[in-house]
Amino acid sequence: MEREGGKPAAVVAVVTEPRFTQRYRDYLEKQELLDRRHRVQKMPDGTVALPVLAEALPEQHLRELRNCVAPGSTCIVTQLLDPVPSKKAQSCSPAQRLCLEVSRWVEGRGVTWSAELEADLPRSWQRHGNLLLLSEDCFQAKQWKDLEPELWETVASALGVHRVAKRGRVSPDGTRTPAVTLLLGDHGWVEHVDNGIRYKFDVTQCMFSFGNITEKLRVASLPCAGEVLVDLYAGIGYFTLPFLVHAGAAFVHACEWNPHAVVALRTNLEINGVADRCQIHFGDNRKLKLSSIADRVNLGLIPSSEEGWPIACQVLRQDAGGILHIHQNVESFPGKNLQPLGNSEMEKGHWPHPQQLITNQRTNGAPEDSRRKTLSAATKPEWQRWAESAGTRISSLLQQVHGKPWKTQILHIQPVKSYAPHVDHIVLDLECRPCPLVG
C-alpha cells in the first residue's frame, strides 16, 4: 500500500544468487514485472532481491525463472519491509511525478493544463501490488471524462502499476459493498499480507481496513488454544484468520452475508491452511441456529455491533460462559453527555433495573485496583461509561436467553483508531459467566 508521500509499506521481491541477477532482471523487464521505483537489494545471506510489481508473483513465472531463465538458481519470493527507492524515484515524489506526466500527456492531447486540473489530481492513494486504488475526491473535473480511457494508462505508467481503480462511497446495502470502479485492468483481485497472513479479495466487491492492524495483532496474541470461537461479522477473514493462524483457536464459526466476501473468505482459509478448522455460515447471523458452543464471540462491526448482541449471548456456552470482543464507535465530545445505547428493536425489550443486574467489576466483587487499571487503560471516561452500560445490557440479555443470572466483567478496553473527530473505534473485552447456584 502507498500512503501520502508515496512511501510503500512493503515491496514484493524475487530472490536469487548474484550470478543470476541480470538474467532475472531481463526476464522481469520483458514480462513488465520489474519494479523500477525501488533498488535491487543485497540480502544478508549474499543473495539478491529484485523488486517486482506483482502483489504475489504467479507460479508460472517462478517456474520459468527456475527451469528456463536460470536453471539451478534459487528462486523464492519475499517482502522487503524497508525498500530503498531508486535514484530516479528519489528525484521527485510519486505525486510530483504523476502531475508532471499527466500534465505533459494532457497538453499533448491539445488540452490546456490548468490550476483546476492540477488541484484535482490525487495526493495520496492505496497501492495493492500492481493495482492503484484512488480516493473518490480526485479526477472529478468534467475535462477528464473526454480523456478516458487513455488517461488511466498514463496514471498507471506514472506510478508503476498495471491496474487502476477508483473508490466511491460505501453502499448502504447492509453488506458494506465498496463502490469501487475498475478503470484499468480486467479484474480487481489483489493480495495483502498482514502479520504473515495472506488476504486475497476483490477491491471492487470487498472492503479492507488497514486501520485495524493493531487489533488484528492483538487478537493474534490472545490465548485461544482449544477454544471454539464465533465470528459474527467475518468479512474476508480480518479476525477469523488471526484467531486461527496465530491465536490457536480450535475451531471458528464464521458468519458473513456478503456473497463476494464469502468467496474471498473461503479462498483465504484455503491459502492459509486453516480451512479444516472453520465453518462458514452464509446469511443473516441473526438467524444463526447455533447455541451454547462458543468460548469467545467476536463482534467486529462498526459503528455498532449491537444488533448482534442477542445472538452472541445465544452462542456463548451456557455452562461456562466466555468472552465477547465487542467493537463500537464511541463519541467523546467535550461537555456532551453519553448518549443512551440501543437501536429501536432493542429498546422495545424490557430491561431490568440496574440494581437487579450482576454486572461490572464492583458488583462482581473485583478489587478496586482492578477498576482503576481498567479506567487507566481506557484513558477516556466515555469509553468506560459505554463499557459499563454494555456490560449491564449483555448481562440482562444473557439472563433472558439462558434463563438464569449472569455476571459480566470488563477485562480490557482497546482503542483501535480514531474514526472521526471525537469518535473513537474501540473494542471491549467482556467476560461473561453464569452465576453459581445458591443453596
Beta strands, then each sheet from edge to edge (+ up, - down):
strand 1: 11-16
strand 2: 41-42
strand 3: 48-51
strand 4: 76-80
strand 5: 126-128
strand 6: 131-134
strand 7: 163-170
strand 8: 178-184
strand 9: 189-194
strand 10: 197-202
strand 11: 228-231
strand 12: 251-256
strand 13: 278-282
strand 14: 296-299
strand 15: 322-331
strand 16: 406-420
strand 17: 423-434
sheet 1: 2+ 3- 1+ 4-
sheet 2: 5+ 6- 7- 8+
sheet 3: 9+ 10-
sheet 4: 13+ 12+ 11+ 14+ 15+ 17- 16+
end
